[in-house]
Amino acid sequence: MKEIEKILESKGVRPTAMRILIYKHLAQKEVATSLTDIESVFSKVERTTLYRTLKTFEDKGIAHQIDDGTGTQKYALCEPGCNCELEQDLHLHFHCNQCNETVCLTEHKIPHINLPEGFVAEDANLVLKGVCDKCTLM
């Protein structure tokens, strides 16, 4: 728990008990998770508390939001050293059409794209869809 507290504090986030629990939950997941999934684990906690925690994590560069095309936003922890800047830290995501899980492929970076003059990118998201390695083995 002390390690999680240090991580949160280093990002300017007060390490409350709920924030520590949500961070720990996200850290244990190998796939991106939705607010609904987190709600099912923390069923006695108000949805707004969970959402605000995820939003704080996103704003402070602790976690990032993934739009995988399913209509449900997913969240995953940022890798160490990530600052989630559009120009530097973008990576691929993969959504499996069979198990419906979305994973970060952090080792596969999205190259910088030069936009035409007058265009300003504010966000980017690249999701590949197909069958994941677990499902291809079945």
N, CA, C and O of each residue as an XYZ file, in Angstrom:
552
protein
N       0.815     -1.205      0.000
C       0.000      0.000      0.000
C       0.853      1.261      0.000
O       0.478      2.264     -0.608
N       1.977      1.218      0.666
C       2.844      2.399      0.726
C       3.332      2.785     -0.661
O       3.464      3.970     -0.967
N       3.604      1.779     -1.511
C       4.063      2.062     -2.865
C       2.983      2.800     -3.651
O       3.277      3.756     -4.369
N       1.739      2.357     -3.515
C       0.624      3.014     -4.207
C       0.469      4.442     -3.697
O       0.248      5.361     -4.485
N       0.581      4.634     -2.390
C       0.487      5.979     -1.826
C       1.550      6.887     -2.424
O       1.264      8.035     -2.766
N       2.764      6.388     -2.552
C       3.855      7.178     -3.129
C       3.576      7.539     -4.580
O       3.835      8.666     -5.004
N       3.049      6.586     -5.339
C       2.719      6.846     -6.748
C       1.663      7.937     -6.843
O       1.809      8.877     -7.624
N       0.600      7.818     -6.053
C      -0.465      8.824     -6.085
C       0.060     10.195     -5.674
O      -0.216     11.197     -6.333
N       0.816     10.233     -4.585
C       1.357     11.509     -4.109
C       2.298     12.145     -5.135
O       2.315     13.366     -5.290
N       3.074     11.324     -5.829
C       4.002     11.858     -6.830
C       3.269     12.516     -7.995
O       3.839     13.349     -8.701
N       2.010     12.143     -8.193
C       1.186     12.728     -9.256
C       0.266     13.834     -8.722
O      -0.568     14.367     -9.454
N       0.429     14.169     -7.443
C      -0.380     15.233     -6.859
C      -1.776     14.797     -6.458
O      -2.696     15.613     -6.404
N      -1.936     13.514     -6.176
C      -3.241     12.962     -5.789
C      -3.161     12.502     -4.339
O      -2.280     11.729     -3.963
N      -4.101     12.995     -3.534
C      -4.155     12.583     -2.131
C      -4.568     11.110     -2.072
O      -5.594     10.733     -2.640
N      -3.785     10.284     -1.396
C      -4.064      8.838     -1.379
C      -5.131      8.440     -0.356
O      -4.813      7.969      0.736
N      -6.395      8.636     -0.723
C      -7.489      8.208      0.151
C      -7.629      6.692      0.061
O      -7.087      6.064     -0.848
N      -8.347      6.119      0.992
C      -8.544      4.668      1.011
C      -9.191      4.179     -0.296
O      -8.793      3.151     -0.843
N     -10.188      4.921     -0.787
C     -10.885      4.512     -2.011
C      -9.965      4.606     -3.221
O      -9.974      3.714     -4.069
N      -9.180      5.657     -3.316
C      -8.253      5.813     -4.437
C      -7.218      4.694     -4.437
O      -6.866      4.168     -5.493
N      -6.742      4.338     -3.276
C      -5.765      3.252     -3.164
C      -6.391      1.932     -3.619
O      -5.761      1.160     -4.341
N      -7.628      1.675     -3.197
C      -8.310      0.435     -3.593
C      -8.545      0.374     -5.102
O      -8.352     -0.672     -5.722
N      -8.959      1.487     -5.685
C      -9.217      1.500     -7.129
C      -7.904      1.352     -7.899
O      -7.849      0.633     -8.896
N      -6.856      2.022     -7.445
C      -5.548      1.872     -8.094
C      -5.108      0.402     -8.039
O      -4.676     -0.168     -9.040
N      -5.226     -0.189     -6.862
C      -4.826     -1.590     -6.687
C      -5.632     -2.503     -7.615
O      -5.083     -3.429     -8.211
N      -6.928     -2.238     -7.733
C      -7.792     -3.029     -8.617
C      -7.328     -2.901    -10.064
O      -7.197     -3.907    -10.762
N      -7.081     -1.684    -10.518
C      -6.620     -1.470    -11.892
C      -5.262     -2.131    -12.130
O      -5.010     -2.680    -13.202
N      -4.392     -2.073    -11.120
C      -3.052     -2.655    -11.245
C      -3.112     -4.179    -11.376
O      -2.245     -4.782    -12.010
N      -4.111     -4.790    -10.792
C      -4.237     -6.249    -10.836
C      -4.853     -6.744    -12.144
O      -4.730     -7.921    -12.483
N      -5.506     -5.858    -12.868
C      -6.158     -6.244    -14.115
C      -5.143     -6.287    -15.248
O      -4.273     -5.420    -15.336
N      -5.245     -7.270    -16.098
C      -4.394     -7.346    -17.282
C      -5.089     -6.734    -18.494
O      -4.499     -6.607    -19.567
N      -6.349     -6.359    -18.304
C      -7.127     -5.764    -19.386
C      -7.728     -4.447    -18.904
O      -7.828     -4.193    -17.704
N      -8.124     -3.621    -19.862
C      -8.799     -2.375    -19.514
C     -10.157     -2.714    -18.909
O     -10.767     -3.726    -19.253
N     -10.617     -1.862    -18.013
C     -11.870     -2.150    -17.303
C     -12.806     -0.949    -17.369
O     -12.359      0.197    -17.430
N     -14.079     -1.217    -17.356
C     -15.082     -0.147    -17.442
C     -15.534      0.282    -16.048
O     -15.288     -0.404    -15.056
N     -16.189      1.418    -16.002
C     -16.759      1.895    -14.749
C     -17.752      0.872    -14.196
O     -17.800      0.648    -12.986
N     -18.534      0.258    -15.065
C     -19.503     -0.754    -14.641
C     -18.803     -1.951    -13.994
O     -19.274     -2.483    -12.989
N     -17.671     -2.372    -14.581
C     -16.900     -3.487    -14.000
C     -16.378     -3.116    -12.612
O     -16.420     -3.925    -11.685
N     -15.893     -1.899    -12.484
C     -15.376     -1.436    -11.198
C     -16.514     -1.341    -10.185
O     -16.346     -1.680     -9.014
N     -17.670     -0.877    -10.646
C     -18.857     -0.810     -9.777
C     -19.228     -2.175     -9.215
O     -19.619     -2.280     -8.052
N     -19.110     -3.215    -10.023
C     -19.481     -4.549     -9.554
C     -18.541     -5.036     -8.454
O     -18.949     -5.810     -7.589
N     -17.291     -4.587     -8.483
C     -16.324     -4.966     -7.448
C     -16.546     -4.149     -6.178
O     -16.463     -4.674     -5.068
N     -16.829     -2.858     -6.353
C     -17.040     -1.947     -5.219
C     -18.521     -1.570     -5.153
O     -18.877     -0.398     -5.274
N     -19.366     -2.562     -4.963
C     -20.815     -2.378     -5.058
C     -21.408     -1.449     -3.997
O     -22.481     -0.883     -4.208
N     -20.741     -1.288     -2.883
C     -21.273     -0.429     -1.821
C     -20.850      1.036     -1.968
O     -21.259      1.888     -1.179
N     -20.023      1.321     -2.988
C     -19.520      2.676     -3.210
C     -20.372      3.354     -4.279
O     -20.754      2.726     -5.267
N     -20.669      4.641     -4.076
C     -21.466      5.377     -5.052
C     -20.738      5.477     -6.380
O     -19.519      5.636     -6.433
N     -21.504      5.381     -7.439
C     -20.967      5.466     -8.800
C     -20.198      6.773     -9.016
O     -19.154      6.771     -9.667
N     -20.698      7.874     -8.483
C     -20.034      9.166     -8.671
C     -18.648      9.181     -8.029
O     -17.728      9.800     -8.564
N     -18.490      8.517     -6.908
C     -17.177      8.436     -6.253
C     -16.202      7.677     -7.141
O     -15.056      8.093     -7.309
N     -16.655      6.571     -7.706
C     -15.803      5.781     -8.594
C     -15.444      6.580     -9.844
O     -14.288      6.599    -10.266
N     -16.447      7.241    -10.435
C     -16.204      8.031    -11.646
C     -15.229      9.174    -11.367
O     -14.308      9.413    -12.148
N     -15.429      9.866    -10.274
C     -14.536     10.984     -9.928
C     -13.106     10.502     -9.700
O     -12.150     11.181    -10.075
N     -12.966      9.348     -9.094
C     -11.628      8.779     -8.881
C     -10.971      8.477    -10.223
O      -9.807      8.818    -10.429
N     -11.697      7.845    -11.132
C     -11.149      7.539    -12.457
C     -10.814      8.817    -13.216
O      -9.784      8.894    -13.885
N     -11.679      9.814    -13.113
C     -11.440     11.099    -13.787
C     -10.199     11.779    -13.214
O      -9.403     12.344    -13.965
N     -10.025     11.730    -11.900
C      -8.828     12.288    -11.263
C      -7.591     11.553    -11.749
O      -6.584     12.178    -12.083
N      -7.663     10.230    -11.788
C      -6.536      9.434    -12.277
C      -6.196      9.810    -13.715
O      -5.024      9.908    -14.079
N      -7.222     10.017    -14.524
C      -6.998     10.386    -15.923
C      -6.385     11.792    -16.023
O      -5.421     12.000    -16.759
N      -6.938     12.735    -15.291
C      -6.435     14.115    -15.314
C      -4.995     14.225    -14.847
O      -4.253     15.086    -15.321
N      -4.593     13.366    -13.927
C      -3.250     13.424    -13.345
C      -2.259     12.471    -14.019
O      -1.118     12.354    -13.573
N      -2.682     11.793    -15.083
C      -1.779     10.921    -15.815
C      -1.481      9.596    -15.122
O      -0.436      8.986    -15.349
N      -2.404      9.165    -14.281
C      -2.247      7.886    -13.592
C      -2.884      6.763    -14.417
O      -2.383      5.640    -14.458
N      -3.980      7.091    -15.060
C      -4.704      6.133    -15.902
C      -5.125      6.840    -17.180
O      -5.155      8.070    -17.242
N      -5.445      6.062    -18.186
C      -5.964      6.651    -19.416
C      -7.258      5.951    -19.815
O      -7.510      4.799    -19.463
N      -8.060      6.690    -20.559
C      -9.356      6.206    -21.010
C      -9.201      5.651    -22.418
O      -8.461      6.202    -23.234
N      -9.896      4.571    -22.696
C      -9.810      3.923    -23.999
C     -11.216      3.817    -24.594
O     -12.121      3.261    -23.973
N     -11.386      4.349    -25.788
C     -12.622      4.181    -26.531
C     -12.374      3.055    -27.519
O     -11.767      3.260    -28.570
N     -12.847      1.866    -27.176
C     -12.563      0.689    -28.011
C     -13.666      0.382    -29.018
O     -13.659     -0.668    -29.661
N     -14.614      1.310    -29.147
C     -15.681      1.130    -30.124
C     -16.866      0.325    -29.627
O     -17.809      0.085    -30.382
N     -16.836     -0.097    -28.369
C     -17.941     -0.898    -27.831
C     -19.054     -0.022    -27.263
O     -20.125     -0.524    -26.919
N     -18.808      1.279    -27.162
C     -19.789      2.183    -26.577
C     -19.589      2.375    -25.085
O     -20.306      3.157    -24.461
N     -18.631      1.675    -24.508
C     -18.326      1.782    -23.091
C     -16.867      2.195    -22.939
O     -15.974      1.527    -23.460
N     -16.624      3.283    -22.236
C     -15.255      3.725    -21.997
C     -14.569      2.750    -21.055
O     -15.170      2.274    -20.091
N     -13.314      2.458    -21.337
C     -12.530      1.575    -20.486
C     -11.352      2.368    -19.923
O     -10.963      3.397    -20.476
N     -10.798      1.884    -18.831
C      -9.686      2.558    -18.157
C      -8.575      1.564    -17.883
O      -8.818      0.399    -17.570
N      -7.345      2.053    -18.009
C      -6.161      1.243    -17.699
C      -5.107      2.165    -17.104
O      -5.045      3.348    -17.440
N      -4.278      1.621    -16.221
C      -3.200      2.405    -15.642
C      -2.172      2.748    -16.706
O      -1.924      1.966    -17.624
N      -1.583      3.918    -16.573
C      -0.496      4.314    -17.452
C       0.762      3.575    -17.021
O       0.931      3.243    -15.847
N       1.633      3.326    -17.972
C       2.893      2.670    -17.640
C       3.818      3.674    -16.956
O       3.648      4.880    -17.131
N       4.786      3.203    -16.185
C       5.725      4.128    -15.527
C       6.430      5.013    -16.554
O       6.880      4.543    -17.599
N       6.515      6.290    -16.234
C       7.170      7.239    -17.128
C       6.247      7.829    -18.175
O       6.643      8.744    -18.898
N       5.035      7.332    -18.272
C       4.070      7.848    -19.236
C       3.564      9.201    -18.754
O       3.329      9.401    -17.563
N       3.401     10.120    -19.689
C       2.767     11.386    -19.332
C       1.537     11.637    -20.200
O       0.968     12.728    -20.180
N       1.136     10.631    -20.953
C      -0.079     10.649    -21.767
C      -0.164     11.854    -22.706
O      -1.256     12.334    -23.007
N       0.979     12.334    -23.164
C       0.959     13.448    -24.103
C       0.735     12.930    -25.513
O       1.269     11.894    -25.911
N      -0.058     13.667    -26.245
C      -0.434     13.288    -27.604
C       0.785     13.059    -28.495
O       0.774     12.160    -29.336
N       1.817     13.851    -28.322
C       2.990     13.775    -29.186
C       3.984     12.682    -28.794
O       4.859     12.343    -29.591
N       3.871     12.118    -27.581
C       4.942     11.265    -27.097
C       4.536      9.866    -26.658
O       5.260      8.912    -26.946
N       3.427      9.708    -25.985
C       3.165      8.455    -25.279
C       1.978      7.648    -25.786
O       1.405      6.871    -25.023
N       1.596      7.804    -27.025
C       0.452      7.046    -27.516
C       0.859      5.634    -27.918
O       1.904      5.415    -28.532
N       0.004      4.686    -27.555
C       0.262      3.290    -27.889
C      -1.008      2.647    -28.443
O      -2.103      3.198    -28.321
N      -0.845      1.496    -29.041
C      -1.974      0.759    -29.604
C      -2.806      0.112    -28.508
O      -2.325     -0.165    -27.409
N      -4.064     -0.118    -28.842
C      -4.955     -0.917    -28.006
C      -5.514     -2.023    -28.891
O      -5.635     -1.858    -30.105
N      -5.849     -3.141    -28.280
C      -6.401     -4.263    -29.029
C      -7.684     -4.714    -28.365
O      -7.708     -4.987    -27.165
N      -8.751     -4.792    -29.146
C     -10.040     -5.271    -28.634
C     -10.337     -6.620    -29.280
O     -10.365     -6.750    -30.503
N     -10.557     -7.620    -28.430
C     -10.855     -8.968    -28.921
C     -12.358     -9.102    -29.182
O     -13.181     -8.849    -28.302
N     -12.689     -9.498    -30.385
C     -14.094     -9.664    -30.763
C     -14.726    -10.903    -30.146
O     -15.950    -11.029    -30.143
N     -13.911    -11.829    -29.618
C     -14.478    -13.039    -29.024
C     -14.698    -12.898    -27.523
O     -15.804    -13.137    -27.039
N     -13.655    -12.510    -26.772
C     -13.805    -12.408    -25.310
C     -14.230    -10.998    -24.873
O     -14.547    -10.778    -23.704
N     -14.235    -10.052    -25.809
C     -14.680     -8.680    -25.575
C     -13.760     -7.903    -24.630
O     -14.181     -6.915    -24.029
N     -12.509     -8.345    -24.499
C     -11.560     -7.643    -23.640
C     -10.703     -6.699    -24.474
O     -10.444     -6.943    -25.652
N     -10.268     -5.611    -23.832
C      -9.400     -4.630    -24.479
C      -8.105     -4.552    -23.690
O      -8.126     -4.428    -22.465
N      -6.979     -4.625    -24.389
C      -5.677     -4.567    -23.731
C      -4.843     -3.444    -24.338
O      -4.996     -3.091    -25.507
N      -3.959     -2.895    -23.510
C      -2.991     -1.914    -23.973
C      -1.794     -2.659    -24.550
O      -1.288     -3.601    -23.942
N      -1.359     -2.243    -25.695
C      -0.143     -2.780    -26.292
C       0.916     -1.682    -26.191
O       1.302     -1.072    -27.188
N       1.375     -1.450    -24.961
C       2.232     -0.303    -24.668
C       3.567     -0.349    -25.388
O       4.186      0.693    -25.608
N       4.018     -1.531    -25.757
C       5.299     -1.613    -26.452
C       5.181     -1.207    -27.922
O       6.193     -1.039    -28.602
N       3.961     -1.050    -28.407
C       3.709     -0.646    -29.794
C       3.201      0.796    -29.812
O       2.016      1.056    -29.600
N       4.113      1.715    -30.066
C       3.789      3.141    -30.047
C       3.178      3.581    -31.375
O       3.493      3.039    -32.435
N       2.305      4.566    -31.291
C       1.717      5.176    -32.477
C       2.677      6.265    -32.944
O       3.031      7.147    -32.162
N       3.103      6.218    -34.201
C       4.022      7.257    -34.671
C       3.332      8.618    -34.771
O       2.113      8.706    -34.917
N       4.129      9.656    -34.692
C       3.610     11.022    -34.815
C       3.046     11.213    -36.223
O       3.645     10.769    -37.202
N       1.915     11.863    -36.318
C       1.276     12.127    -37.605
C       1.273     13.633    -37.829
O       0.774     14.387    -36.994
N       1.826     14.067    -38.944
C       1.840     15.489    -39.286
C       0.511     15.852    -39.928
O       0.152     15.327    -40.982
N      -0.209     16.749    -39.286
C      -1.506     17.179    -39.788
C      -1.340     18.397    -40.698
O      -0.348     19.121    -40.603
N      -2.310     18.616    -41.575
C      -2.258     19.820    -42.413
C      -2.318     21.083    -41.557
O      -2.816     21.064    -40.432
N      -1.812     22.156    -42.099
C      -1.798     23.435    -41.385
C      -3.218     23.825    -40.974
O      -4.161     23.697    -41.755
N      -3.350     24.293    -39.756
C      -4.641     24.716    -39.231
C      -5.356     23.638    -38.438
O      -6.307     23.943    -37.718
N      -4.934     22.393    -38.546
C      -5.526     21.297    -37.792
C      -4.755     21.127    -36.488
O      -3.525     21.152    -36.478
N      -5.487     20.953    -35.386
C      -4.861     20.751    -34.081
C      -5.451     19.493    -33.455
O      -6.642     19.447    -33.149
N      -4.618     18.479    -33.266
C      -5.084     17.234    -32.647
C      -5.189     17.430    -31.140
O      -4.294     18.003    -30.519
N      -6.275     16.958    -30.559
C      -6.472     17.039    -29.115
C      -6.475     15.665    -28.467
O      -6.253     15.541    -27.263
N      -6.725     14.645    -29.254
C      -6.753     13.287    -28.724
C      -6.547     12.327    -29.883
O      -6.841     12.650    -31.034
N      -6.043     11.157    -29.568
C      -5.884     10.114    -30.580
C      -6.098      8.770    -29.912
O      -5.764      8.579    -28.743
N      -6.656      7.851    -30.665
C      -6.925      6.530    -30.134
C      -6.872      5.548    -31.291
O      -7.618      5.682    -32.261
N      -6.009      4.583    -31.193
C      -5.912      3.578    -32.235
C      -6.207      2.220    -31.620
O      -5.461      1.722    -30.777
N      -7.321      1.631    -32.064
C      -7.743      0.326    -31.552
C      -7.783     -0.659    -32.717
O      -8.489     -0.460    -33.706
N      -7.021     -1.699    -32.571
C      -7.086     -2.795    -33.528
C      -8.097     -3.800    -32.992
O      -8.174     -4.020    -31.784
N      -8.866     -4.407    -33.881
C      -9.875     -5.383    -33.463
C      -9.612     -6.699    -34.155
O      -9.211     -6.745    -35.318
N      -9.844     -7.762    -33.422
C      -9.626     -9.092    -33.971
C      -9.770    -10.126    -32.881
O     -10.663    -10.029    -32.040
N      -8.895    -11.119    -32.889
C      -8.941    -12.203    -31.905
C      -7.626    -12.174    -31.130
O      -6.551    -12.200    -31.730
N      -7.708    -12.121    -29.801
C      -6.522    -12.040    -28.956
C      -5.790    -13.380    -28.872
O      -6.298    -14.408    -29.321
N      -4.601    -13.352    -28.295
C      -3.778    -14.558    -28.211
C      -4.428    -15.647    -27.356
O      -4.233    -16.832    -27.624
N      -5.194    -15.268    -26.337
C      -5.861    -16.278    -25.490
C      -6.955    -17.001    -26.270
O      -7.109    -18.218    -26.169
N      -7.715    -16.226    -27.053
C      -8.831    -16.822    -27.794
C      -8.369    -17.633    -28.997
O      -9.052    -18.576    -29.395
N      -7.222    -17.290    -29.587
C      -6.732    -18.075    -30.718
C      -6.246    -19.442    -30.283
O      -6.150    -20.358    -31.100
N      -5.934    -19.592    -28.983
C      -5.489    -20.882    -28.451
C      -6.647    -21.805    -28.123
O      -6.439    -22.996    -27.887
N      -7.849    -21.285    -28.104
C      -9.014    -22.113    -27.733
C      -9.497    -22.921    -28.890
O     -10.464    -23.671    -28.758
